[in-house]
Amino acid sequence: VTCQTMDIASLLRKGENEICAQLSYGWWAGEISRGVYGRHTPLALKAEVVINGQCVARTDDTWQCSYGGPLLLGEIYDGEVYDARRTPSEWEGVSVLRGMPMTVIPFEGPEVRIRDKALWRRPQRVTIYSETVKTGTEYGMIKVDRSLKDRPFTLKKGETAVIDMGQNMVGWVYFEAKAERGTEITFRHGEMLNDNGDRRGRLDDGPGGSVWTYNLREADGTLRYTFRGDRGGESYRPRHTFMGFRYVSVTATEEVRIDRIVGQVVGSEIEEWGEFACSDPSINQLYRNIWWGQRGNFLSVPTDCPQRDERLEWTGDTQIFARTALYNSDAKDFYRKWMRDMRNTQREDGAYPDIAPWSNFWGFGTAAWGDAGVIVPWNVYDMTGDKTILEENYESMTGWMKWLATQQETENGKTYTHIGAGTATGDWLAYDELDKRYVSVAYYAYVAQLMDSVARVLDKTDDMMHYRQLYSDIKKEFQQRYVDADGNLNRTTQTAYLLALRLGLLEEAHRQKACNALREKIEQNGYRLSTGFVGTGMLNTTLSILGMDDLAYALLLQREN
């Protein structure tokens, strides 16, 4: 269990001071953990107050708790419900947990923070409507009552304000507003607007122009705040959730005066240093999108998305993006922390999880996903020159390789002993599906190559020679299984060629033939990719390595699907 240290010196006053903490289910017992630690698990707090190096107070049975405070719900998927009229009351004694089998260690890696104000977003447009217009679709279109830019406005009962922040972002809305006591204001978040109200054709879930939430699935993504009725107005921001959004739908049970709304960006506080610009505006926008995607999915852990009822730490997604993240930012300690999550959730037999930290979803030992336990540490070292992450994880990485060595299968009466990890994903979401076992075998060769390099860096000569021989054995079996007598691959998707060429799995005499075949596959597909997760992650870099920059640029600039 990790602990965090916070400097509260500036908050202390002469005389008596009271320290309170709000607890919510969070990552531990919210829906995002999918019951791995139990449903509705009791909340626990362990804290110490240290002054001048001396512990002057710690959590014990003299502390009290109350369920009567203003926070009614704090949930990562569903948002936050806050009733400002309520104050903590009916204080109760607490139970002290003793003898729990856990080790408390300092938190490592960048803290989650409200990011720099330069990233915050102000409304680009506020559209207010109260009715819809029938257009022949299921939901019709909103009927705009008024439209304004970033300035104070009054929202009446029955009206809906659609706020456009101008950027898909991750965080929450901070607001300053005034209303009568007991008035509830609701903020619902989404990444897009409904197009034309067509539920069947467009998957719209409301009238055209309203906030689209279909992709959130079971996540509510909502903030509800009940006013105290302060004469000078009130302000609020969530603390126990986060949303991925560009648009916000605002409604209220009674009239509300909204004086200020700000989209505050939230994420791991990582130094950003990568910059890129060129003469093509679309490429510059792509780069900005990559940056905002990284900010939005680096929130304590690397996630696949920041908005729907998933937001999980998929290992495959992580290894595909790691090198890009390290070009963009000082993500070394972020990945060191994440690799500790990998070690903590690694199975006893050595298999890595498909999601880390584990959240009771999917499985273990999947090729290109579990292989992240080797790929990410190597990428961090390769990009930074710091061996620490290799030293910290070498034993764990070795455990993964030992587990891979136990995997085998029989096909057409022949037993293969170098098959790699599981086949749950393959080249995930590829347009042109590739045999999943092919991906597993190729990735086994990939991590064997990397372990050769890792052992060399750490001066483990015997291990280096072992992994070098292992790669040779995998290559030999790969060729028996997937290469015919004339040196042609019997799997012919774009990703199949990319893996074989990038990982050196073909004999030198047959490489040019495979390069020509790859070029032909891309050209015949209209200079469009047909790759999935695995192939796309190495597509353009591999083409450049093979001397086909022209194809790499053609794919980059392609506007057709």
Order of alpha helices (4+ residues) and beta strands (2+ residues): beta-alpha-beta-beta-beta-beta-beta-beta-beta-beta-beta-beta-beta-beta-beta-beta-alpha-beta-beta-beta-beta-beta-alpha-alpha-alpha-alpha-alpha-beta-beta-alpha-alpha-alpha-alpha-alpha-alpha
